[in-house]
Amino acid sequence: MTVTRFAPSPTGYLHIGGARTALFSYLYARRNGGQFVLRIEDTDRERSTQAAVDAIFEGMHWLGLKSDVEVVYQTQRFDRYKALIAQMLEAGTAYRCYASKDELDQMRAEQQARKEKPRYDGRWRPAPGKTLPPPPAGVDPVIRFCNPLEGEVVLNDLIKGEMRFANTELDDLVIARGDGTPTYNFCVVVDDLDMGITHVIRGDDHVNNTPKQMNIFKALGAEPPAYAHVSMILGGDGAKLSKRHGALGVMEYRAMGFLPDGLLNYLVRLGWSHGDQELFTRAEMEQLFDFDHVSSSPARFDMEKAYWVNHQYLKTAPMEVVVPEFDWHLRRLQLDPAAGPALEAVIDAQRERCRTLAEMAEKSAFFFREPEGYVEKDAAKHLTDAAVPVLEALIAGLDALPEWSAEAAHGVVQVVGEQLGVKLGQVAQPLRVACCGMAISPPIDQTLLLLGRERSLTRLRAALAWIAGPTDG
């Protein structure tokens, strides 16, 4: 069975690159009827925080990338790591190193002076015929892995193809610190082994770790999993992705108004393609994703394209997906979703013209609370003395309607224009500014329907009073 994993270190939020890696791992497991596992690599106790763990969970939950098994924490597995390290010491595939920091610094300085690649020189590595000095008193040794001294590691990467690493270029890496804490490269191997991980999908910044980990697998008598190293994401200008390009936490994209599947659809196309298709349902992503069509070249993040993709989703996503997110955005603006029309109706009225839910919430605020004032340029243009007879006629016509409907309201707007001999815009725009506080809204008949009779008339009368200005007395 195919088993993939996403294994973030909880030292910060779930960023966009990590989300893409998680998505690729999730989709590959789904495509092959396997399991997707979330593992929290929290052995770095100084940098790992509970807030970061919570941020990872929040981001993964929002994206709908659910682990198929209980989440694994490395800090809960220390006994397992220590037991295996003891076995390796017994088997001679690991050894204790008593070299001090000063010794190691001097060793590296001498190597650099000789223009050699800095690496551990094996001074505490046991070897036939080699006599090691007695362990110095009061020193807690690190445990080093006996990396093979000959041959090479051949990595058949599912994205990058074949890569070869000479063992002479690899180090006897530390697998446990002096305090007994196991290190990243060792824990990853043990976890992948114990969890039956068949495919490791991760960023290509891990390529240099892979031959070391493959050698540890072999020292433990196990075959390494398949590896797929995903290329990095660059900004649109080709520079390293930064916050100005869109390197934000996943939940910041929620705050910006993205739908989860809209963001995932954009992320899946950062490096993967299926012909010329741009838009995919989640089911299509799960069915079609493969590594044959993942590029080994860096992908470029284009925020405008991300907005475009999100808008396509926003226009067509089912209400059960959009309504909870829209509700969340309204509450962020201190708006009560129950204080206005049905959210489904507002979404239907706005989804064609808004690229994000944040934009939709801002442009729909007037449905849920009284406008705090008028947009100055819109009021100056449309709430003038010339608008007074228009507003008075609209009040009379709308107040007299036997039923409140979009069709009936539209009819009043037309009649007022005909009676006063003005164009439709000269009626609709003062009406729009009066009711919405601005000159942009859904079609005016739809806007009036959603506002309701009482709210619409109250706002029209308030606009008349505003044009008249303060009165004496």
N, C-alpha and C positions, 0 to 999 in steps of 0.2 A: 504494500500500500504506500502511496506517495504521502510523505509527511513533511511539511514545510514549517518554518518558524519565523517569527519576527521577534528580535531580541534586543530591544533598546536599553540603553543605560539611563537610569532616571536622574539625569543631571540637568534637565531643562524640559521645556515643553516639547510636544510632538511636532517637529518641523515638517515642512512640505516634502523635503527629500526623504525623510523617514516614512512619511505617509505613502509615498510612491513605492518604496521598498516593501512596506507592509501589504500594499495593494497587489503588487506583483506576486508576492508569496501566497497571499490569499487566493488570487485567481488561479495560480498554477495548481494549488491543492484542489480547488473546485473543479477545474477542467479535468483533472485526473481522478475524481471521486475519492480524494484523500482527506487528510486532516490538516488544519491550520492551527498552529500553536503560538500563544503569546508567552514569552519568557522575559522576566525582568532581571537584567544583569546588574545587580546592585552590590557587587563585591567592593566597589570603590566607596568605602563608607564615608570618607571625607566629603565627597562631592554628591553622593546620592541623597535625595531628600524625599520625604513622603509627599510633599507638594508636587514634585516632578512625577512621582508615580501616579498621583491622582490626575495630573494633567494628561499623562499618556492614556489612562483609562477613559478619561472624558473624551479625548480626541478619537480614540478607537471606537468608542460607543457611538459617538455622533456619526462617524463614517459608516457604521454598520459592519465593521470588520471584527467579527466575534471569534474568539478562540474556541475551538471545538473541544478542548479539555480544560481542566482547571489551570489557572495561571500558575506558572512556576517561578519561584524566587530563588536566585542563587544563594542568598544568605541562609536559606533554610536547608541547604545541601552541603554544608561544610564538612559534616561527618563523612559523607561519601567521598568528597575530594581528598580528605586527609587519609582515608583508608586506602585509596588508590595510590596516593603518593608513597605511603608506607610500602605497598606492594612493589612499586617501581624502584624504590631504594633497595629492597630485598633482591629484586631481579637484576639490578645493576643498570637499569635504564634511566636512573636519576642519581644524583649525588649531592652531598653537602658541600657548600662553598663558603669558606670563612674569610674571603677577601673583604677588606674594609672599603668604605667609600673612598678614602684617600688613596688606597692602593689602586682601585679601579680608575680613579681620575688620572693618576700618574701613568697608568698603563695606556689609557686612551691618548693622553698628551704625547707620549712617546711614539705611538702608532701614527698619529697625525703628523708628527715631525718627520717621520719616515715616508709620509704621503701614502700611508696604508689606510684601508677602511677600518675605522674603530670597531673592535669586536672583542669579546671576552677571549682570553688566550688559553683557557683550559687549565690554569695552574692548579686547581683543586680537583681536576677530573682524574679519576683512577685509570690506570693503564698498566698492562703487563710490564713488569720490571721497573715501574716508577715508584719511588718512595715519596710519600706525602709527609709534610711536616706535621708534628702533633697539633691538634686543634688549639687555637689560642684561648686562654681562659676568659670567661665572661663575654664571649661573642656568640650571639645567636645566628647560626648559619642560615643562608637562603638555600633553597633546594633548586638545583639546575637540572634541566633535561639533557641527557646524553644524545645530542643530535648526531646522526650518522656522519662519519668523517669522509666518506667516499660516495660516489654515485650522484644521482640527481633526482629531483622530484618533478614528475611530469603531471601538469594540471591540464586536463581537457575541459576548459571552461565552456559552459553552454552558450555564452555570449561572445567571449573574446577568442575562443578557439584554443589551440594548444600553446601552453607556456611551459618553459623548462627552467628549473632553478638548481644550480649546483649546490650540493650540500656543504661544500667548502665555503660558500658565501653566507651560510646560515650560522646562527649563534647557538651556544648552549644556553637557551633562554631560561630565565628564572620562572619556576612554576609555583613556588611558594616563598613568601617573604620571610624575613627573620622572625616575625611574630607568628608565623604559621599560616597567615592568610594566603589562600591560593590566588593565583593571578588570572587575568582575563583569558589568555591563550589556552591555559590548561582547563579552566572551568568550562569554556565553550566546547572543547572536545568532549569532556565527560558528559555534559548535558546533551549534546547532539547524539552521542552514543547511547545514553540511557533512554532518551526519548525517541529513539528510532528515526531520527531525522534523515530523510533520504535526499533532500535537495536543500542546500544552503543558498539563499538568494539575498544578496547584500550589496552595499555600495562598493565601487572599485577602489575605495581608499583602504579596503581590507585585503587587497591582493597580496601584499607583502606578508600578511599574517598567515595566508593559506598554506604555503609549503611547510611552515613550522607546525601548523595544526595537523596537516596530513601525516607528518612524521610521528607526531604523538599518537595519532590513531593507530599507526602501524606498530608502534612500541607497545600499545595496549592489545595488540592482536586483533585489531578490527580494520575493516575496510572504510576509508573515508566516504562521506556522502558525495553526491555530485554538487558542483559549485557553479553558480551563475553570478558574475560580478557586474552589476548595473552601473553604467557610466554616470558621471555626475551631471547635475543640472546647472547650466550657465544662465546668466542674465541675457537679455536680448542683445546686449552690446558685446557678448562673448566673454565678459569678465565673470569672475566667480560670483555665484548667486549671493545677493545681499538683500537686506530689508528693502532697499529702494527698488529692487527687481521683483520682489514678492516672496523673499525667504522669511516667511512669517509662520507663527504657530498655527496649527490647524484650526483652533478655536477662533483665531483672529479672522479667518476666512468665514466662519459662521457669522461673526459680528459684521463683516463686510456684506453679508447678505447672500452668500452662496448656499445652494442646496447641497446636501452631502453627495448625491449622485452626480450633480453637475460638476463638483470639484473632482470626484473620482474619474469621471469621463475625461476631464482635461488632463489629469495626471496620467491616465493610462496611455494617452497619446504622446506623452513626453518620452519618446524612445521606442514605442511600439506602434505598429501600424497593421491594418487589415485592409489592403487595397487602398482606395481613396476614401473609405468611410470615416466620417468625423464623429458621428454621434452614435452612442451605444447604450442600450439598456444594460442594467446590471446583469441580467440573464445572458445577454449577448457577450458581455465581457467574460463571464465565467465559461461560456461555451467556446469562445474563439481564441482566448489568450494562449500564446505559445512563445518559446524562445527563438524560434526560427525567424521571427520578424521583429526581434528586439535589436535595435542598433547598438553597435559598440562605440559609436561616436557620442559625445556629449549632447544632451538635449538643451534647447534654449527656451527659457520661460518667457511667455508673451502674455502680459496681464490683459491686454485688450482681447486676445483670443480666449482667455479664460472667462472673461465677462461674456463674450459672445456665446460660448458653450453653455454657460449658466443660464443665459436668457432663453436658449432653446429649451432647456429643461423647465424653466419657470413657466414658459408658455404652454407646456403640455403635461406637466406632472400631475398626477391625480391629487384630488383635494386632501385625501388622508395623509399625503406627504407634505403638502404645502401649508395647510392650516396650522399644524402645531408650530412650524417654524415662523410663520407670520405672526402668530400669537406671541411667540418669544420676542420678536422684534418690536412689536407694539409695546410690550411691557418694559423693554429696555428704554423706551421713550416716555416712560411713566404714563402710558395710555391704558385705559381699561378696555379690553376687547369686548366686554359686555355693554359698553356705553355707546355703541354704534350699531350699524347694520350687521347682518350675518357676515362672518369673515369670508365665506365662500363667494358671496356676491361682490364684495370689495375686490377680492383676488381676481375674479372674472373681469371686473371692470378695469383693472390696472395691469394685468400680467403681460399684455402686448407692449406696453409702453415703458415698463420698468425692467432693467437688466438684473437687478438684485432685490432681495427682500428688504434690505435696509432702505433702499430707494423707495420701494413700495410703501413701507411703513411711514417714511417721512412725508411722502406725497399723499398719504391717506389720513394723516393726523386730523384733518378738519372733519372727518366723518365721526371722530370719537371725542372731540372736545371743541369748544368754541375757538375760532381763530384768535390768536393773541393780538392781531392787528392785520393790516393789509400790506402786501408787498408794495413798497413805496412807488416804484415806477409803474406798477400795474394800476394802483389807485389813481395816480396822477393822470394816467391815460384814459381810464375807463370810468372812474367814479367822479365825474364832473357835473357841472350844472346841466349839461346836455343829457345826462343820464337820468335826471330826475323824472321826466315824464315816462321814460322807459320803465324805470323801477316801479313807479306808481301803477302803470298799466299792468305790469307783471303781477304785482301784489293782488290787484283786483281780479285778474283772470285766474290766477292759481288758487286764490281763496274761494272762488266760486265753483271750482271743479267738483262735480258730484262724486268722482272717484279719483284716487291718486294713483296714476300709472305713468310710465314713461311716455306712452303714446299721447295721453291727455296733456302732459306737461309740454311735450314737443309742439302739440297743436296750439297751445297758448303762446309759445314763443313765436311761432309763425304768424299768428293773428296779430300780435302786438306789432311785429315788424310791418305788416301790411297796413294796419291802422295808422301807424306813425310815419309810414313812407320811408323806412330806413332798412338797411340791409340786415340780414340775419345776424352777422357778427356784431353789429351795433346793439343788438338786443342780448345775444348770448354772452358777450364778454363782460358787460357790466353785471349781468346776472351771475356769471362765474366768479368774478372778483368779490361780489357781495356775499356769495354763499361759501366760497372756499378760501377767501383771503388772498387769492392769487389768480393769475390768468391762465393757469394750466390745470386741467382736470380731465377725467373721462368725459365722454359725450354728455352735454349738459342735461339731456332728458334722463340719462342713466344716473347722473349725479343727483338730480332732484329726487328721483325715485328712491335712491339709497338714503338721502338725508331725511326724507319724509316731509310731510306738509308743514307741521308745526315748526320744525327747525328751519326749513327753507324760508318760510314767511317771516320768522323772527329775525333772521339774518338780513333779509331784504329791507325790513323796516329799520334795522340798525344801520344799514348802509345809507339809507335816506337821511337818517339823523346825522350821520358822520359828514355827509355832503353839506348839510345845512349848517354844521358847525355849532359851537356852544351858543346858547341863548342867554339873554340877560334874565336876571331874576333870581 
